[in-house]
């Protein structure tokens, strides 16, 4: 009901909504950093980069171009 509970905004600090937005943004950053760390660790596995380098060396140029374009399209959707 109106007028019950804690006020959303007080004179001495940020509003509850502002605090929730900051917490939500901080959680999003934490999750993003964790995913990035996992991707880096997966790339550091023995042989992972070697397989990619060998595939790129052996693949025809048009296949590499198509893979690049698919990656760009996939990256823009997120």
Backbone torsions as a table, in degrees:
resi	resn	phi	psi	omega
1	UNK	NA	160.2	179.5
2	UNK	-70.1	134.3	176.1
3	UNK	88.0	1.0	179.0
4	UNK	-109.0	151.8	177.4
5	UNK	84.1	-168.0	-179.5
6	UNK	-76.7	144.5	175.6
7	UNK	-70.1	148.6	179.2
8	UNK	-72.6	-29.6	-178.6
9	UNK	-131.4	133.4	175.8
10	UNK	-121.2	162.2	-177.2
11	UNK	-73.1	-24.4	-173.1
12	UNK	-92.7	-4.1	-178.3
13	UNK	-163.0	-174.2	-179.2
14	UNK	-70.4	159.2	-178.9
15	UNK	-74.6	163.3	177.7
16	UNK	-62.1	-36.9	178.9
17	UNK	-64.6	-42.8	177.9
18	UNK	-62.3	-40.9	178.7
19	UNK	-64.7	-39.5	178.9
20	UNK	-66.0	-39.3	178.1
21	UNK	-64.0	-42.1	179.6
22	UNK	-64.9	-43.5	178.6
23	UNK	-62.4	-41.8	179.8
24	UNK	-64.3	-43.5	178.6
25	UNK	-64.8	-39.9	179.1
26	UNK	-64.6	-40.8	177.5
27	UNK	-63.7	-40.9	178.2
28	UNK	-62.5	-42.8	178.6
29	UNK	-63.9	-41.8	179.1
30	UNK	-60.9	-45.3	-179.8
31	UNK	-64.2	-41.7	179.6
32	UNK	-63.6	-42.4	179.1
33	UNK	-65.1	-40.3	178.1
34	UNK	-62.9	-44.6	179.4
35	UNK	-64.4	-40.3	178.4
36	UNK	-64.1	-42.3	177.3
37	UNK	-62.4	-40.7	177.7
38	UNK	-64.2	-40.0	179.0
39	UNK	-65.8	-39.8	178.2
40	UNK	-64.6	-44.7	179.3
41	UNK	-64.0	-37.9	177.8
42	UNK	-64.8	-36.0	178.5
43	UNK	-72.2	-20.3	-179.3
44	UNK	-86.5	-5.3	179.5
45	UNK	-58.5	145.6	179.7
46	UNK	-58.9	126.6	176.1
47	UNK	89.9	-14.0	-176.9
48	UNK	-64.4	-47.3	180.0
49	UNK	-73.9	-31.0	177.6
50	UNK	-63.9	-42.5	178.8
51	UNK	-62.6	-42.3	179.2
52	UNK	-64.7	-42.9	179.7
53	UNK	-64.3	-42.2	178.4
54	UNK	-65.2	-41.2	179.4
55	UNK	-63.4	-43.1	-179.4
56	UNK	-66.5	-34.6	179.4
57	UNK	-69.7	-35.9	-175.3
58	UNK	-90.7	-20.1	-175.7
59	UNK	-75.4	144.3	174.0
60	UNK	-64.3	154.4	-175.5
61	UNK	-60.6	-39.0	-179.1
62	UNK	-66.6	-31.7	177.5
63	UNK	-68.3	-38.6	177.7
64	UNK	-66.2	-39.7	179.2
65	UNK	-64.1	-42.5	178.8
66	UNK	-64.1	-43.1	178.9
67	UNK	-61.9	-39.0	177.9
68	UNK	-63.2	-45.7	-179.6
69	UNK	-64.9	-39.0	176.4
70	UNK	-62.4	-41.4	177.7
71	UNK	-63.0	-39.7	179.4
72	UNK	-66.0	-44.8	179.8
73	UNK	-64.1	-43.8	179.8
74	UNK	-64.7	-39.5	179.6
75	UNK	-67.1	-32.8	-179.4
76	UNK	-75.4	-24.7	-179.4
77	UNK	-70.6	-23.1	-176.5
78	UNK	-89.8	NA	NA
